[in-house]
Amino acid sequence: MASITFENVTKRFGDTVAVDDVSFEIRDNAFFCLFGPPLSGKSTILKLILGLEQPDEGEILIDGRPVSHVNPARRNVAMVFQNLALFPHMTALDNVCFPLVERRIAKEEIDAKVCDVSEKLHIGHILHKTPAQLSGGERQRVAIARALVRDPVAYLMDDPISALDARLREQTRVELRRIQQELGKTLVYVTHDQEEAMSVADMMAVFKDGKICQTGTPDTLYQRPNSTYVAGMLGAPAMNVLPMNMADMLGALAGPNGSKHFGVRPENLRITKGSDAMISEVEPLGGSTTVHITAGDVALTSTMLGQPQFEAGTQIGLAVNSGQTLFFDGAGNTLAAAQ
């Protein structure tokens, strides 16, 4: 097992600052997600941990040991790249076995490890094929299997299941979570899918432009984001962020001094009798319904369980569940939550 620590790490590529004075710690045996939009610095963080890139400033420690000048091969971390990096001339079986063969592991042990990981990732029936004969999702599972057969101090995964269809992606992320807990190893996972990040992570770091905006458990980041940016990144539909002049209409509590906006999650925005707003569109989603609302020139969304019968054009009132309001200053930073 290994902890991973970044101490004021900066990485530049020419005039572009990919990672900007980043500090955080990943504890032993954590499933830690780096979450943010494309080009926010997430993949560069993985390459810095692996040793494919060197920091321009700051220090990286693995299990308390500085590794910025340690050869990648000696860091003993396993990586699943976004482009998979499978050997095209090898079968899936040979790709999975490769890191064990290179370390001259006994054939009986290799066979046992490959059998175990193949069963977990449902790839036993495709091991005889080459990467060119596999679908994108199959290639991703083979790449994940190649990492899992090793015994590294940590696993690094760069958006490893993005090519899978929705149902298989859901199944695979559940499997990855279970496997990580069984292995008892640190797993650092990059994704731009907020649902994926929140469903698997013990801890998350939300990135923007090479900086970490907030680190915490998924529940903390969702319930108590420190800015409108983090609030907007988590949740689908996103949080309603509204001007303070609408607070009275929604029954929201008065915010602290300096409040310019307040935020309400769609599941905490209730539809009541009244005429302050109007339903513009209704999206039935089976187990839930999303209602799009306009109040003057402001757009809002409300979500509720089931399939309540609403029609576009209906005049309505709005209310906020008690204690479920956040207040933000003019720069978008969270000031307080309503009690």
C-alpha positions in Angstrom: 0.0 0.0 0.0 1.1 3.6 -0.5 0.1 7.1 0.1 0.7 9.7 -2.6 1.5 13.3 -1.7 1.9 16.4 -3.9 3.6 19.4 -2.3 3.2 22.7 -4.2 3.7 20.9 -7.6 3.8 23.0 -10.8 4.3 21.6 -14.3 4.6 23.8 -17.4 4.6 22.9 -21.1 6.1 26.0 -22.8 3.9 28.9 -21.8 1.0 26.6 -20.7 0.8 25.9 -16.9 -0.8 22.4 -16.9 -0.5 21.9 -13.1 -0.4 25.1 -11.0 1.0 24.9 -7.4 -1.0 21.8 -6.5 -0.9 20.2 -3.1 -3.0 17.2 -1.9 -2.6 13.8 -0.2 -4.1 10.5 -1.3 -4.2 8.1 1.7 -3.3 4.4 1.6 -6.0 2.2 0.1 -8.1 5.1 -1.2 -10.1 5.2 -4.3 -9.3 8.8 -5.2 -10.8 10.6 -8.2 -9.3 13.5 -10.1 -12.4 15.2 -11.6 -12.8 18.1 -14.0 -13.2 19.1 -17.6 -10.8 18.2 -20.4 -7.4 20.0 -20.2 -7.8 20.8 -16.5 -4.6 19.0 -15.5 -5.9 15.6 -14.4 -4.0 13.4 -16.8 -0.8 15.4 -16.2 -1.1 14.6 -12.5 -1.1 10.8 -13.4 2.0 11.2 -15.6 3.7 13.0 -12.8 2.9 10.2 -10.4 4.1 7.6 -12.9 7.3 9.5 -13.7 6.6 10.2 -17.4 6.7 13.9 -16.6 8.9 15.7 -14.0 7.6 18.7 -12.0 9.1 22.1 -12.6 8.5 23.0 -9.0 7.5 21.1 -5.8 7.8 17.6 -4.7 5.9 14.3 -5.2 6.1 11.6 -2.5 5.0 8.0 -2.6 4.7 6.4 0.8 6.6 9.3 2.2 9.5 9.0 -0.2 10.4 11.7 -2.7 10.2 10.3 -6.2 10.6 13.2 -8.5 14.0 11.9 -9.6 13.2 8.2 -9.4 13.0 6.2 -12.6 9.3 5.3 -13.6 10.2 1.5 -13.5 11.3 1.8 -9.9 8.1 3.6 -8.7 6.1 0.4 -8.9 2.8 1.9 -10.0 0.6 0.4 -12.7 -1.1 2.7 -15.3 -4.1 2.3 -17.6 -3.7 4.9 -20.3 -6.5 6.6 -22.0 -5.2 5.4 -25.4 -4.8 1.9 -23.8 -1.3 1.3 -25.3 -1.9 -2.4 -26.1 0.6 -4.3 -28.2 -1.1 -4.8 -31.6 0.8 -7.9 -32.5 0.0 -9.7 -29.3 -3.2 -11.5 -28.3 -5.3 -10.2 -25.5 -3.9 -13.0 -23.3 -0.3 -12.1 -24.1 -1.0 -8.4 -23.4 -2.5 -9.3 -20.0 0.4 -11.6 -19.2 3.1 -9.2 -20.4 4.0 -7.4 -17.1 4.3 -10.8 -15.3 6.3 -12.4 -18.1 8.7 -9.5 -18.0 9.2 -10.0 -14.3 9.7 -13.8 -14.8 6.8 -14.8 -12.6 6.2 -18.6 -12.5 3.7 -19.8 -15.2 1.4 -21.3 -12.6 1.1 -18.0 -10.8 0.6 -16.1 -14.1 -2.2 -18.6 -15.1 -4.0 -18.1 -11.8 -3.8 -14.3 -11.9 -5.0 -14.2 -15.5 -7.9 -16.5 -14.7 -8.9 -14.4 -11.7 -8.8 -11.0 -13.5 -10.4 -12.4 -16.6 -13.4 -13.6 -14.6 -13.7 -10.3 -12.8 -13.7 -8.3 -16.1 -15.6 -10.8 -18.3 -12.8 -11.2 -20.9 -12.1 -14.9 -20.8 -13.9 -15.5 -24.2 -11.8 -12.9 -26.0 -8.3 -13.7 -24.8 -7.3 -15.4 -28.0 -8.0 -12.3 -30.1 -5.7 -9.5 -31.1 -6.6 -5.8 -30.2 -7.6 -5.2 -33.8 -10.3 -7.9 -33.4 -11.7 -6.4 -30.3 -14.3 -3.6 -29.8 -13.3 -0.4 -28.0 -14.9 -1.6 -24.8 -13.2 -5.0 -25.0 -9.8 -3.3 -25.5 -10.4 -1.1 -22.4 -11.1 -4.2 -20.3 -8.0 -5.9 -21.5 -5.9 -2.8 -20.6 -7.5 -2.7 -17.2 -6.8 -6.5 -16.7 -3.1 -5.9 -17.7 -2.8 -3.4 -14.8 -4.7 -5.6 -12.3 -2.5 -8.7 -12.7 0.5 -6.8 -11.3 1.2 -6.2 -7.6 2.0 -2.4 -7.6 1.8 0.0 -4.7 -0.9 2.0 -6.6 -3.0 1.8 -9.7 -3.4 4.8 -12.0 -6.4 4.9 -14.4 -6.9 7.6 -17.0 -10.6 7.6 -18.0 -10.4 3.8 -18.4 -14.1 3.0 -19.2 -15.1 5.9 -21.4 -15.5 3.7 -24.5 -18.0 1.4 -22.9 -21.7 1.6 -23.4 -23.8 3.0 -20.5 -24.9 -0.3 -19.0 -21.4 -1.9 -19.3 -19.8 1.3 -17.9 -22.0 1.1 -14.9 -21.2 -2.6 -14.3 -17.5 -2.0 -14.8 -17.2 0.9 -12.3 -19.0 -1.3 -9.7 -16.5 -4.0 -10.4 -13.5 -1.6 -10.2 -14.7 -0.4 -6.8 -15.1 -4.0 -5.6 -11.7 -5.1 -6.9 -10.0 -2.1 -5.4 -11.4 -2.9 -2.0 -10.4 -6.6 -2.4 -6.9 -5.7 -3.4 -6.5 -3.1 -0.7 -4.4 -0.8 -3.0 -4.5 2.9 -3.7 -6.3 3.7 -6.9 -6.1 7.1 -8.6 -8.8 7.5 -11.2 -9.2 10.3 -13.7 -12.7 11.1 -15.1 -14.7 13.9 -16.5 -18.0 12.1 -15.7 -19.4 13.4 -12.4 -21.7 10.5 -11.9 -18.8 8.1 -12.3 -16.6 10.0 -9.9 -19.3 10.3 -7.2 -20.2 6.6 -7.4 -16.7 5.2 -6.9 -14.6 7.7 -5.0 -13.7 7.8 -1.4 -12.3 11.2 -2.0 -12.4 13.6 -5.0 -10.4 16.6 -6.1 -12.2 19.0 -8.5 -9.8 20.6 -11.0 -10.0 23.8 -13.1 -7.2 25.2 -15.2 -4.5 23.2 -13.5 -5.7 24.1 -10.0 -7.6 22.1 -7.3 -10.8 24.0 -6.5 -11.9 21.6 -3.7 -11.0 18.2 -2.2 -13.4 16.1 -0.1 -15.7 13.2 0.0 -18.3 13.1 -2.9 -21.1 13.9 -0.4 -19.2 16.9 1.1 -18.5 18.3 -2.4 -22.1 17.9 -3.4 -23.8 19.2 -0.3 -21.2 21.9 0.6 -19.4 23.0 -2.5 -17.0 25.9 -1.9 -17.9 27.8 -5.0 -20.4 28.1 -7.8 -17.9 26.3 -10.1 -17.8 23.1 -7.9 -21.6 23.3 -7.4 -22.1 23.4 -11.1 -19.7 20.6 -11.8 -21.5 18.1 -9.6 -25.2 17.1 -10.0 -27.3 16.6 -13.1 -29.2 18.8 -13.6 -26.8 21.3 -12.1 -27.6 23.5 -9.0 -29.8 26.5 -9.6 -27.7 29.6 -8.9 -30.0 32.6 -8.7 -29.7 36.3 -7.9 -30.5 37.4 -4.4 -33.5 39.4 -5.5 -35.3 36.1 -6.1 -34.7 34.9 -2.5 -38.0 36.3 -1.1 -40.0 34.7 -3.9 -38.6 31.2 -3.1 -38.9 31.7 0.7 -35.1 31.4 1.0 -33.5 32.7 4.2 -31.6 36.0 4.1 -28.0 35.4 3.3 -24.9 36.8 5.1 -23.4 40.2 4.2 -21.9 40.1 0.8 -24.3 37.6 -0.7 -24.9 38.1 -4.4 -26.3 34.8 -5.4 -27.9 31.8 -3.7 -28.0 28.1 -4.9 -30.6 25.4 -4.6 -30.3 21.9 -5.9 -33.1 20.8 -8.3 -34.3 18.1 -5.8 -34.7 20.8 -3.1 -36.8 23.2 -5.3 -40.5 22.4 -4.8 -43.4 23.3 -7.0 -46.3 24.9 -5.2 -49.5 26.8 -6.0 -48.9 30.3 -7.3 -48.1 32.4 -10.3 -44.6 33.6 -9.8 -43.1 31.2 -12.4 -44.2 29.0 -15.3 -43.4 25.5 -16.4 -41.6 25.6 -19.8 -40.8 21.9 -20.3 -41.3 18.5 -18.6 -38.9 15.6 -19.0 -40.3 12.3 -17.7 -37.3 10.0 -16.9 -39.0 6.9 -15.6 -38.1 7.0 -11.9 -37.9 10.7 -11.8 -39.1 13.8 -13.6 -37.2 17.0 -14.5 -39.3 20.1 -14.7 -37.8 23.2 -16.5 -39.1 26.5 -15.2 -38.9 30.1 -16.1 -39.3 33.0 -13.6 -39.0 36.2 -15.5 -35.8 35.9 -17.5 -34.3 33.3 -15.1 -34.3 29.5 -15.9 -34.6 26.9 -13.1 -34.9 23.2 -12.9 -36.8 21.0 -10.3 -36.5 17.2 -10.0 -38.9 14.9 -8.2 -39.5 11.2 -7.9 -42.0 9.4 -10.1 -44.0 11.0 -12.9 -46.1 13.8 -11.5 -48.5 15.3 -14.1 -47.3 18.7 -15.1 -47.9 20.5 -18.3 -45.9 23.2 -20.1 -47.4 26.6 -19.7 -48.8 26.1 -16.3 -48.3 28.9 -13.8 -46.8 27.8 -10.5 -45.2 28.9 -7.3 -41.8 27.8 -5.9 -40.4 27.0 -2.5 -37.1 25.7 -1.1 -36.7 22.8 1.3 -35.6 24.1 4.7 -31.8 24.4 5.2 -31.0 23.5 1.6 -29.7 26.9 0.4 -26.2 28.0 -0.2 -25.1 31.7 -0.5 -22.3 33.0 -2.7 -20.4 36.2 -3.0 -19.8 38.2 -6.2 -16.7 36.0 -7.1 -18.7 32.8 -6.8 -17.3 31.7 -3.4 -19.5 30.1 -0.9 -20.3 32.3 2.1 -22.7 30.1 4.1 -25.5 27.6 4.1 -28.9 28.3 5.4 -29.6 26.6 8.7 
